[in-house]
Amino acid sequence: MNDETPRVFIAATRQNEGKTTTSLGLASALLEHYPRIGYIKPVGQRFVQVDEQRIDEDIILMDRVYGLQCPLIDMSPIAIDPDFTRKYLQSSNYDTLVRKINRAFDRVAWEKDFVLCEGSGHAGVGSVFDLSNARVAKLLRAKVVIVTQGGIGKPIDEVCVNHALFEKEGVEVIGVILNKVLPDKLAFINEFARKGLRRQGLELLGVLPHQAILSSPTLEVIREELPAEPLNRSPQWGNLVEEVVVGAMSVQQALRYFRKGVLVIAPGDREDIVLAAATTLFGQGTDGIAGIVLTDDQRPSATVQRLIEALPFPVLLARQNSYKVASRVHNLTVKTRPSDTGKIGLIRDLIARHVDVPKLLRRL
């Protein structure tokens, strides 16, 4: 396997800690030092079908943003479908999987100056089929950066647990990035987390402030995840949802919540709320609420439907009741998409400003 091309493996202490966010921003920073970079996510768990191949969705994001000029199947060599673990335990094919990863890495690294490798959760994820993140990092002969949520005690405890597994595999952890730190605690966390990590022989490479926009779903994402039927042809499917209001109140009370970034969820028979939104918010363009989701599969009357079609923001119809819809929206795992240009620009800026990339490269 290729031993010459520089590489780094981005791991985390658990899922959804910010590996892809970090990778997306690091790729931009690395391009300032290396004109040609490759990217690989050896073991993926969330994939989409592309030309009958299962490709991890993070591969699609990175490829569309950076035009990596690597075959998608090599950047995403192993996709874990629901039957993968059962099949592996029935007839172990470890050597085949290792060869697949090594060959994919060689093709990704071909004529590249640097390869960014991304894991899939904490250090132990994948142990059941003998390809934990720690083992994969070893196979790739890569040093590791661990991403974890902001704080001092709990994050450092979790980093140490993960560090122990990497050490067991003989993999060096070169630093830690703390993500989603409250902005007013940035300096405090930076100082004391740095001290705490150094006591464990680890270096703090950066502290990223929490940005609510990065965890806010768009109306397009909500439409797909529920799934829900659009009731109008709004151009504002990119509206970000920063707050959810369930319309189980009087119209007078609901009006207080009609502001930018609010998603209103109400039973389909609450036409009074729709009428109030139409009369109060019509003509406000992008300054109105994010959107409305009508629930219980109750379609509005023809008169109200005509008003909905004239509203600037999206109105959706969902089959579930209001409680289930609100719960689904609240529990959504928001992934950055290639079309989220505002988020991508913010991520690049966060890494450039808050991560010591030169220090990371020196430690490699």
C-alpha positions in Angstrom: 0.0 0.0 0.0 1.0 3.6 -0.6 3.3 4.8 2.2 4.5 8.0 0.8 1.4 10.3 0.4 0.8 12.3 3.7 -2.5 11.5 5.3 -4.6 12.1 8.4 -7.5 10.2 9.9 -10.4 12.2 11.4 -12.1 10.3 14.2 -14.6 11.3 16.9 -15.7 10.2 20.4 -19.2 9.4 19.1 -21.4 9.9 16.1 -22.5 13.4 15.0 -19.7 15.2 16.8 -18.5 17.0 13.8 -16.2 14.8 11.8 -17.6 15.7 8.4 -17.8 19.4 9.4 -14.1 19.2 10.4 -13.1 17.3 7.2 -15.0 19.8 5.0 -13.2 22.7 6.6 -9.8 21.0 6.8 -10.0 20.2 3.1 -10.2 23.9 2.3 -7.3 24.7 4.6 -5.2 21.8 3.2 -5.6 23.1 -0.3 -3.5 26.1 0.7 -0.6 23.7 1.4 -1.3 20.8 -1.0 -2.7 21.6 -4.5 -4.1 18.1 -5.0 -5.9 16.4 -2.2 -7.8 13.1 -2.0 -10.5 12.0 0.4 -11.7 8.6 1.6 -14.3 7.3 4.1 -13.3 3.6 4.2 -16.4 2.4 6.1 -19.6 4.3 5.6 -23.0 3.8 7.2 -25.2 6.4 5.5 -25.2 5.9 1.8 -27.0 6.7 -1.4 -27.3 4.8 -4.7 -25.2 6.2 -7.5 -25.1 4.2 -10.7 -26.1 1.1 -8.8 -23.2 1.6 -6.3 -23.7 2.5 -2.7 -21.8 5.6 -1.9 -21.5 7.3 1.5 -23.4 10.6 1.5 -20.3 12.4 2.9 -18.4 11.4 -0.2 -21.0 13.1 -2.4 -20.7 16.2 -0.4 -16.9 16.4 -0.5 -16.7 15.5 -4.2 -19.2 18.1 -5.2 -17.7 20.9 -3.1 -14.1 20.2 -4.0 -14.1 18.3 -7.3 -11.7 15.7 -6.0 -11.3 13.8 -9.3 -11.3 10.4 -7.5 -13.6 7.5 -8.4 -16.6 7.6 -6.0 -16.4 3.9 -5.3 -12.8 4.2 -4.2 -13.6 7.0 -1.8 -16.4 4.9 -0.3 -15.1 1.3 -0.6 -17.3 -0.4 2.1 -20.9 0.5 2.7 -22.5 -1.1 5.8 -26.0 -2.1 4.9 -28.5 -3.7 7.4 -27.3 -7.3 6.6 -23.6 -6.6 6.5 -22.8 -7.6 10.1 -24.9 -10.7 10.0 -23.2 -11.9 6.7 -19.8 -11.1 8.1 -20.4 -13.1 11.3 -21.6 -16.0 9.3 -18.6 -16.1 6.9 -15.8 -13.8 7.9 -14.1 -12.2 4.9 -11.7 -9.9 6.8 -8.8 -10.3 4.4 -11.0 -9.4 1.4 -12.2 -6.2 3.1 -8.7 -5.2 4.0 -7.5 -5.6 0.4 -10.5 -3.6 -0.7 -9.6 -0.7 1.6 -5.9 -0.8 0.7 -6.6 -0.8 -3.0 -9.1 2.0 -2.7 -6.7 4.1 -0.8 -4.0 3.6 -3.4 -6.3 4.7 -6.1 -7.5 7.7 -4.1 -3.9 8.7 -3.3 -2.8 8.4 -7.0 -1.1 11.6 -8.0 -2.4 13.4 -4.9 -0.3 15.4 -2.5 -2.4 14.6 0.6 -5.2 12.3 1.6 -7.9 13.2 4.1 -9.4 10.0 5.7 -12.7 10.2 7.7 -13.9 7.6 10.2 -17.4 6.6 11.2 -18.0 7.4 14.8 -15.9 6.5 17.9 -12.7 4.5 17.9 -14.6 1.2 18.5 -17.3 1.5 15.8 -16.9 -1.4 13.4 -15.3 -3.8 15.9 -18.1 -6.3 15.4 -16.7 -7.0 11.9 -13.0 -6.4 12.9 -12.8 -3.0 11.2 -13.0 -0.6 14.1 -12.0 3.0 13.3 -8.8 2.3 15.3 -8.0 -0.8 13.1 -8.8 1.1 9.9 -6.5 4.0 10.9 -3.8 1.4 11.5 -4.4 -0.3 8.1 -4.1 3.2 6.4 -1.0 3.9 8.4 -2.5 7.2 9.4 -2.1 9.4 12.4 -5.4 10.6 14.0 -7.2 13.7 15.0 -10.1 13.2 17.5 -13.1 15.5 17.3 -15.4 15.8 20.4 -18.0 18.2 21.7 -16.9 21.2 23.7 -16.4 21.1 27.5 -13.7 20.0 29.8 -14.4 16.9 32.0 -16.7 14.7 29.9 -15.0 15.4 26.5 -11.5 14.7 27.9 -12.8 11.5 29.6 -14.3 10.3 26.3 -11.1 11.3 24.3 -9.0 9.2 26.7 -11.2 6.2 26.2 -10.9 6.5 22.5 -7.2 7.3 22.7 -6.6 4.0 24.6 -8.1 2.0 21.7 -6.0 3.8 19.1 -2.9 3.2 21.3 -3.8 -0.5 21.5 -3.7 -0.7 17.7 -0.4 1.2 17.7 -1.9 4.4 16.1 -0.7 7.8 17.2 -3.3 10.5 18.1 -1.7 13.8 17.2 -4.4 16.2 18.5 -7.9 17.0 19.5 -10.5 19.4 18.2 -13.3 20.6 20.4 -16.6 21.3 18.6 -19.8 23.2 19.4 -18.4 25.3 22.3 -20.6 28.1 23.5 -19.0 31.3 22.2 -18.9 33.0 25.6 -16.9 30.1 27.0 -14.4 29.8 24.2 -11.4 31.3 26.0 -12.2 29.4 29.2 -12.5 26.1 27.5 -9.5 26.7 25.3 -7.3 27.3 28.4 -8.4 24.5 30.7 -9.1 21.8 28.1 -5.6 22.4 26.7 -4.2 21.9 30.2 -6.3 18.8 30.8 -5.4 17.2 27.5 -1.7 17.9 28.0 -1.8 16.0 31.3 -2.9 13.0 29.1 -0.1 13.6 26.6 -2.5 15.1 24.0 -2.5 18.4 22.1 -5.5 20.7 21.6 -5.5 21.8 17.9 -8.6 23.9 18.0 -11.9 25.0 19.6 -14.8 25.6 17.3 -17.6 27.9 18.6 -21.2 26.6 18.3 -23.1 27.8 15.3 -26.8 27.2 15.4 -27.1 27.4 11.7 -25.1 24.2 11.2 -27.6 22.2 13.1 -30.7 23.9 11.6 -32.6 21.9 9.0 -34.0 23.5 5.9 -37.6 23.1 4.7 -36.3 20.8 1.9 -34.7 18.5 4.4 -37.9 18.4 6.6 -40.0 17.7 3.5 -37.8 14.7 2.6 -37.4 13.3 6.1 -41.1 13.4 7.2 -41.9 12.8 4.2 -44.4 15.5 3.4 -46.3 16.8 0.4 -45.7 20.4 -0.8 -49.0 22.4 -1.0 -47.4 25.3 -2.8 -44.5 26.1 -5.2 -42.5 28.3 -2.8 -38.9 29.3 -3.9 -37.9 29.3 -0.3 -37.1 25.6 0.3 -33.7 26.7 1.7 -35.3 28.5 4.7 -33.6 27.5 7.9 -35.7 26.3 10.9 -34.3 27.7 14.1 -37.5 27.3 16.2 -40.5 25.0 16.1 -44.0 26.2 17.3 -46.9 23.7 17.6 -50.1 25.5 16.8 -52.1 24.1 19.7 -53.0 27.6 20.8 -55.3 30.5 19.9 -54.6 32.5 16.8 -53.8 35.6 19.0 -51.1 33.6 20.9 -49.8 32.1 17.6 -49.3 35.5 16.1 -46.6 36.2 18.7 -44.4 33.5 17.2 -44.7 34.5 13.6 -41.1 35.5 13.0 -38.2 34.6 10.8 -36.8 31.1 11.4 -40.0 29.7 12.9 -41.7 26.5 11.7 -45.3 26.3 12.6 -46.8 22.8 13.0 -50.6 22.6 13.2 -53.4 20.1 12.5 -54.7 20.4 9.0 -58.1 21.6 10.3 -56.5 24.7 12.0 -57.3 26.9 9.0 -57.5 29.9 11.2 -53.7 29.7 11.8 -53.1 29.4 8.0 -55.4 32.4 7.4 -53.6 34.4 10.1 -50.3 33.6 8.5 -51.6 34.6 5.1 -53.0 37.9 6.2 -50.1 38.8 8.5 -47.1 37.6 6.6 -48.0 37.9 2.9 -45.6 40.1 1.1 -42.8 39.8 3.7 -40.6 37.8 1.3 -37.8 36.1 3.1 -38.5 37.9 6.4 -41.5 35.8 7.2 -41.7 32.4 9.0 -39.7 29.5 7.7 -42.8 27.5 6.8 -45.9 25.6 7.9 -46.5 21.9 8.3 -50.1 20.8 8.4 -50.6 17.4 10.0 -53.0 14.5 10.3 -53.2 14.3 6.5 -56.1 16.8 6.7 -56.2 18.9 3.5 -57.3 22.5 3.7 -60.5 23.6 2.0 -60.3 24.9 -1.6 -60.5 28.5 -0.5 -57.6 28.1 2.0 -55.6 26.1 -0.6 -55.7 29.1 -3.0 -54.3 31.3 -0.2 -51.6 28.8 0.5 -50.5 28.7 -3.1 -49.9 32.5 -2.9 -47.7 32.3 0.2 -44.0 33.0 -0.2 -42.8 30.3 2.3 -43.4 26.5 1.9 -46.5 24.8 3.3 -46.4 21.1 3.7 -48.9 18.3 4.4 -47.8 15.4 6.6 -49.6 12.2 7.5 -48.5 12.0 11.1 -50.0 14.0 14.0 -48.5 17.2 15.3 -46.7 15.6 18.1 -45.0 13.0 15.9 -44.1 15.6 13.3 -42.6 17.9 16.0 -40.6 15.0 17.4 -39.2 14.0 14.0 -38.1 17.6 13.3 -36.6 18.0 16.8 -34.6 14.7 16.4 -33.4 15.3 12.9 -29.6 14.7 12.3 -28.8 17.6 10.1 -26.1 16.9 7.5 -24.5 19.5 5.4 -25.5 19.2 1.7 -23.7 20.4 -1.4 -26.4 23.1 -1.9 -25.8 24.6 1.6 -23.4 27.2 0.3 -23.8 29.4 3.3 -23.1 26.6 5.7 -20.1 25.5 3.7 -18.6 29.0 3.7 -19.1 29.2 7.4 -17.4 25.8 8.1 -14.4 26.8 6.0 -14.1 30.1 8.0 -14.5 28.3 11.3 -11.6 25.9 10.6 -9.4 28.6 9.2 -9.9 30.8 12.2 -10.0 28.3 15.1 -7.9 25.3 14.1 -4.1 25.4 14.1 -3.6 23.7 10.8 0.2 24.4 10.5 0.6 22.7 13.9 -1.5 19.7 12.7 0.8 19.4 9.7 3.9 19.6 11.7 2.8 16.8 14.0 2.2 14.6 10.9 
